Amino acid sequence: MSEDKKIEEKEVKKPTETKEKKAPTKTSEIKPGMTVRVHETIREKNAKGEEKTRIQIFEGIVLAKKHKSEIGATITVRKVSGGIGVEKIFPINSPLIVKIEPKKQAKVKRAKLGYLRSYKKKLKETKLS
């Protein structure tokens, strides 16, 4: 009987171990209104066909965060470059994203900041340490 109990205990423990594993999240503290620097790995081919990798930094304000802590979670980051607005959607759990550095936090009252596309005033920001 004692061997049967040991086998049953092992069977019970296995399903709980798989449930404990969660999707890896690089940043749970990223919020809309934050100014962030996203370090992204870029692969390029030159004229000879050689492949080079480099890290490109995209700095801007987070307009939206979607799907919270799921595997497919994304953030939308917007910056103005040369008078033209540029938006990029970054998957948080992508292996191409090296790191996301929060720089400042703006005082906002909404979760989705689409109105900033045509907003002319500056937002009040506080530096993050």
N, C-alpha and C positions, 0 to 999 in steps of 0.2 A: 504493500500500500504506500509506503513512503516514496518509492520510485515513481509511482503514478502522480503523487502530489507534486514532486519536483518537476515532472514533465509539464503538468498543468500550469505551474507557476511560470515556467519559461515561456509557454505559449501566451500567457496573459501579458507578460512584460513586453514582448515584441511589438504589439500594436501601439502601446503607449509611447515607446521610444520613437516610432515614426511620426507620431503626432507632435512630439516636442520640437522637432526640427521646423524652423520657420524660414521664410524667405529672407535672404541676406539683404539688409537695408544699409546703405552707406550713410544716409542722412535722414534721421527722423526729426531733426530740429529745423529743417528748412520750411519756411512759411512764406506765403505771399507777401510781397512788400519788401522782402530782403534783397539787398544787393549782394550777389554772389559771383565768385570766379569759378568757372567750370573748366577743369583741365581735361582735355579730350585727346586721345591718341589718333593721329592722322597717318594713314599710309598713302604714300605717293610713288608714282613710277616716273622716272626720268626718260629722256629720249632713247637711252641705251636699253631700257627695259629693267633697270635695277630698281628694286623696291626699297624705299626709305621710310622710316617711321619717325615721327616727331610729336611733341605735345603742343597743342594749340590751346590758348587760354581765351575763353569767351566770358567777358564781364558784363553783367547787366542786372536788371531787376526782375524778380520772379513774379510773373503775372498770375500763374495758376499752378496748383499741385493737384494731380489727378491720381486716383486709385490708391491713395494713402500708402499702405505697407504691402501691397500685392507685388507679385513678381513683375508685372507690367506697369509699375508706377512711373509716372513721367512728371517733369516740371517744364513749364514754358518760361523762357528767359528772353527779355527784350532789352536791346541797347540801341542807341542812336549813333550811327557811324557816318560822319561826313554829311550830316543833315538828313540822312535817310534812316528810318527805323528798320531794324533787323530783329526778327524773332526766330528762335530755335527751340525745338522740342527735344529735350534730353531724356532718354530712359535712365532712371536712377540706377538700376541694377545691371546696366550694360558693362561688359568687360572693357569697353573702349573708354569709359569714363574713369580717369585715374583718381580724381578727388574733386570735391565741391567745397570751396572755402566760403563761409559766410563773412561778409565785410561789415554791412550796416543793416539796420532794421528800420524801415519807415513806419510811421504810425498810420495804419489803415484799418477800416472797419468792415471790409468785405473779404470773402474768400477768393473771388475771381475778380481780377483787376483789369478787365478789358477796356474800361473807360480811360485808362492811362494812355491809350493809343492816340487820343485827341486832346489830352489834358495838357494845358500850357503851364500851370503853376508847379512849383517845386513842392515835394513832400517833406515833412519834418522827419529827419533821420537821426538815429542814435548809433554811435559806433559800437561794435561788438568786440570784445577782447579776445 
